[in-house]
């Protein structure tokens, strides 16, 4: 909740409580109606997957949008391949990450694992989406491909398995719609509130406001360390996974 809305609600409730304390005044409907500040108008996209008016489009299918918004880990231009409206992992070139850093966000991203099935378990269509450079939502081909449940598509890697497996066939486009709340830290660097994820995969809820134990680690126990905003990272795990239609809203 934004500060202005919180202040307005607090003041409004205080006024109502004062009115209620003055007996025997009768309640009226308008006593619990809050008019200001007016709710911000945002124009939704023509389709549910289209970016709304207040979103930042991080990738629109063109090479220009990739170089404008993304860099490689070394800070140079991304080396991934852009063609047919999508960007595809170029094996061995490393991750790509946004130039801008984010905290709380709503993120829409579409992804596709290769139509040609190669490998199994974690070796098949593997990539990942990292919020604040630390917290991974797994991307994997889990259509008739079993792996450890907290490492399959839709999982918060090594922490939370997805509620259900809604993966489409290899080569078909899939969507993630993500609501992410960044962790908060006290002045002494200790954790105040943990990071949280809500995720819909292909329109189906797979993570319901889960609280993270810390960064998503491949090996070891998660442990929070104080940090600020961070880039969105797409992982190069050696498989030619493709992405398109990536947009983000700051919350």
C-alpha positions as CSV (number, residue, x, y, z in Angstrom):
1,X,0.0,0.0,0.0
2,X,1.4,3.4,-1.0
3,X,2.1,5.9,1.8
4,X,-0.5,8.4,0.5
5,X,-3.2,5.8,0.6
6,X,-2.2,4.6,4.0
7,X,-2.3,8.1,5.4
8,X,-5.7,8.7,3.9
9,X,-7.1,5.5,5.3
10,X,-5.7,6.2,8.8
11,X,-7.1,9.7,8.9
12,X,-10.5,8.4,7.5
13,X,-10.8,5.7,10.1
14,X,-9.8,8.1,12.9
15,X,-12.6,10.4,11.8
16,X,-15.1,7.6,11.8
17,X,-14.0,6.4,15.2
18,X,-14.5,10.0,16.6
19,X,-18.0,10.1,15.0
20,X,-18.9,6.8,16.6
21,X,-17.8,8.0,20.0
22,X,-20.3,10.8,19.9
23,X,-23.5,9.2,20.9
24,X,-26.3,9.1,19.9
25,X,-25.3,10.3,16.4
26,X,-26.7,7.9,13.7
27,X,-24.3,6.5,11.1
28,X,-24.7,7.6,7.5
29,X,-23.2,5.9,4.4
30,X,-21.0,8.8,3.5
31,X,-19.2,8.6,6.9
32,X,-17.2,5.6,5.6
33,X,-16.7,6.9,2.0
34,X,-13.2,8.0,1.2
35,X,-12.9,10.2,-2.0
36,X,-9.3,11.5,-1.9
37,X,-6.7,11.0,-3.1
38,X,-8.3,9.7,-6.3
39,X,-7.2,6.3,-7.5
40,X,-4.5,6.5,-10.2
41,X,-5.8,5.6,-13.7
42,X,-3.8,2.9,-15.6
43,X,-4.9,1.8,-19.1
44,X,-4.7,-2.0,-19.5
45,X,-3.3,-3.6,-22.6
46,X,-5.6,-4.7,-25.4
47,X,-4.9,-8.3,-24.4
48,X,-4.2,-9.7,-20.9
49,X,-0.5,-10.3,-21.9
50,X,0.0,-6.7,-23.3
51,X,1.8,-4.2,-21.2
52,X,-0.4,-1.6,-19.3
53,X,0.2,2.1,-19.7
54,X,2.5,2.4,-16.6
55,X,4.7,-0.6,-17.4
56,X,8.3,-0.6,-18.6
57,X,8.7,-2.8,-21.6
58,X,12.0,-4.6,-21.1
59,X,11.9,-6.6,-24.4
60,X,9.5,-6.1,-27.3
61,X,11.1,-8.6,-29.7
62,X,13.5,-6.1,-31.3
63,X,17.3,-6.0,-31.0
64,X,17.0,-2.3,-30.1
65,X,14.9,-3.1,-27.0
66,X,17.4,-5.7,-25.9
67,X,20.4,-3.4,-26.1
68,X,18.5,-0.5,-24.6
69,X,17.5,-2.4,-21.5
70,X,19.9,-5.3,-21.0
71,X,23.6,-6.0,-20.6
72,X,25.7,-9.1,-20.1
73,X,27.3,-9.8,-16.7
74,X,30.4,-8.0,-17.9
75,X,28.4,-4.8,-18.6
76,X,28.8,-5.1,-22.3
77,X,26.0,-5.7,-24.9
78,X,24.1,-9.0,-24.6
79,X,25.3,-11.8,-26.8
80,X,22.1,-13.7,-26.9
81,X,20.3,-14.2,-30.3
82,X,17.4,-12.0,-31.3
83,X,15.2,-13.4,-34.1
84,X,11.5,-13.8,-34.9
85,X,10.4,-11.6,-32.0
86,X,12.2,-13.4,-29.3
87,X,15.6,-13.5,-27.6
88,X,17.3,-16.9,-27.1
89,X,20.1,-18.0,-24.8
90,X,23.4,-18.3,-26.7
91,X,25.2,-21.1,-24.8
92,X,28.3,-20.1,-22.9
93,X,27.7,-16.3,-23.3
94,X,26.5,-15.9,-19.7
95,X,23.4,-14.3,-18.1
96,X,21.8,-11.1,-19.3
97,X,20.5,-8.6,-16.8
98,X,18.5,-5.4,-16.8
99,X,20.3,-2.0,-16.6
100,X,17.6,-0.8,-14.3
101,X,17.4,-2.2,-10.8
102,X,14.0,-3.0,-9.1
103,X,12.4,-3.8,-5.8
104,X,8.7,-4.7,-5.5
105,X,7.4,-5.5,-9.0
106,X,4.7,-7.1,-11.2
107,X,6.5,-8.9,-13.9
108,X,5.1,-10.5,-17.1
109,X,7.4,-12.8,-19.1
110,X,6.9,-15.4,-21.8
111,X,9.3,-18.3,-22.3
112,X,9.7,-21.3,-24.6
113,X,11.9,-24.4,-24.2
114,X,13.3,-26.1,-27.4
115,X,11.0,-28.1,-29.5
116,X,13.7,-30.7,-30.0
117,X,14.0,-32.6,-26.8
118,X,17.5,-33.1,-25.6
119,X,18.5,-34.3,-22.2
120,X,16.4,-35.1,-19.1
121,X,15.7,-33.8,-15.6
122,X,17.7,-30.5,-15.1
123,X,19.4,-30.9,-18.4
124,X,16.3,-30.2,-20.5
125,X,15.2,-26.7,-21.3
126,X,16.9,-25.2,-18.2
127,X,17.0,-21.4,-17.5
128,X,15.8,-19.2,-14.7
129,X,14.5,-15.8,-13.8
130,X,16.2,-14.0,-10.9
131,X,14.5,-11.2,-9.0
132,X,16.9,-8.7,-7.4
133,X,19.7,-10.9,-8.8
134,X,19.2,-13.4,-5.9
135,X,15.8,-15.1,-6.0
136,X,15.1,-17.6,-8.8
137,X,11.9,-18.7,-10.4
138,X,12.9,-21.8,-12.3
139,X,12.4,-22.2,-16.0
140,X,12.5,-25.8,-17.2
141,X,10.9,-28.3,-19.6
142,X,8.8,-30.4,-17.3
143,X,6.4,-31.8,-19.8
144,X,6.7,-35.5,-19.2
145,X,10.1,-34.8,-17.6
146,X,10.5,-35.6,-13.9
147,X,13.0,-33.8,-11.7
148,X,13.2,-32.9,-8.0
149,X,10.0,-31.2,-7.2
150,X,11.5,-28.0,-5.8
151,X,13.6,-27.6,-8.9
152,X,11.0,-28.0,-11.6
153,X,9.3,-25.2,-13.7
154,X,7.2,-22.9,-11.5
155,X,9.3,-23.6,-8.4
156,X,11.1,-21.0,-6.3
157,X,14.4,-22.9,-6.7
158,X,15.2,-25.3,-4.0
159,X,12.6,-23.7,-1.7
160,X,9.0,-24.1,-2.9
161,X,7.7,-26.6,-5.4
162,X,4.9,-25.4,-7.6
163,X,1.3,-26.1,-6.5
164,X,0.7,-27.9,-9.8
165,X,2.6,-28.8,-13.0
166,X,1.0,-26.8,-15.9
167,X,3.9,-27.1,-18.4
168,X,3.0,-27.1,-22.0
169,X,4.7,-29.2,-24.7
170,X,8.3,-28.4,-25.7
171,X,8.4,-25.7,-28.3
172,X,5.1,-24.0,-27.1
173,X,5.1,-20.6,-25.5
174,X,4.4,-20.3,-21.8
175,X,3.8,-17.4,-19.5
176,X,4.8,-16.3,-16.0
177,X,2.9,-13.5,-14.3
178,X,4.7,-12.6,-11.1
179,X,4.0,-10.5,-8.1
180,X,7.2,-10.0,-6.1
181,X,7.7,-8.3,-2.8
182,X,11.3,-7.5,-1.9
183,X,12.7,-8.2,1.5
184,X,13.1,-5.4,4.1
185,X,16.0,-5.1,6.4
186,X,16.5,-3.3,9.7
187,X,19.2,-0.6,10.1
188,X,21.6,-3.1,11.6
189,X,21.3,-5.3,8.5
190,X,19.1,-8.0,10.0
191,X,15.9,-9.2,8.3
192,X,12.7,-7.4,9.0
193,X,10.4,-9.0,6.4
194,X,11.3,-11.8,3.9
195,X,10.9,-11.7,0.1
196,X,7.5,-13.0,-1.2
197,X,6.4,-14.5,-4.5
198,X,3.0,-15.1,-6.1
199,X,3.2,-16.7,-9.5
200,X,0.8,-17.7,-12.2
201,X,2.1,-20.0,-14.9
202,X,-0.1,-20.1,-18.0
203,X,-2.9,-18.5,-16.0
204,X,-2.8,-21.0,-13.2
205,X,-1.6,-20.2,-9.7
206,X,1.6,-22.1,-8.9
207,X,3.0,-20.0,-6.0
208,X,0.7,-18.4,-3.5
209,X,2.4,-15.5,-1.6
210,X,5.2,-17.8,-0.4
211,X,7.9,-16.3,1.9
212,X,11.5,-17.0,1.0
213,X,14.0,-18.4,3.4
214,X,16.8,-16.3,1.7
215,X,18.4,-16.3,-1.7
216,X,17.8,-19.4,-3.8
217,X,21.0,-21.5,-3.4
218,X,22.1,-24.5,-5.5
219,X,24.1,-25.8,-2.5
220,X,23.6,-24.9,1.1
221,X,21.1,-23.3,3.4
222,X,19.6,-19.9,2.4
223,X,20.7,-16.9,4.5
224,X,19.6,-13.3,4.0
225,X,22.2,-10.6,3.8
226,X,21.0,-6.9,3.6
227,X,20.8,-5.5,0.0
228,X,19.0,-2.9,-2.0
229,X,17.3,-3.0,-5.4
230,X,18.7,-5.4,-8.0
231,X,18.6,-6.2,-11.7
232,X,16.3,-8.8,-13.3
233,X,18.5,-11.6,-14.5
234,X,17.8,-14.3,-17.2
235,X,20.0,-17.3,-16.8
236,X,22.3,-19.1,-19.3
237,X,22.2,-22.7,-18.3
238,X,23.4,-24.0,-21.6
239,X,20.0,-24.7,-23.2
240,X,18.5,-22.5,-26.0
241,X,15.5,-21.3,-24.1
242,X,13.7,-18.3,-25.6
243,X,12.0,-15.3,-24.1
244,X,9.6,-12.6,-25.4
245,X,7.1,-9.9,-24.3
246,X,8.8,-8.9,-21.1
247,X,7.3,-6.0,-19.1
248,X,7.5,-4.9,-15.6
249,X,5.6,-2.5,-13.2
250,X,7.1,-1.0,-10.1
251,X,4.8,-1.5,-7.1
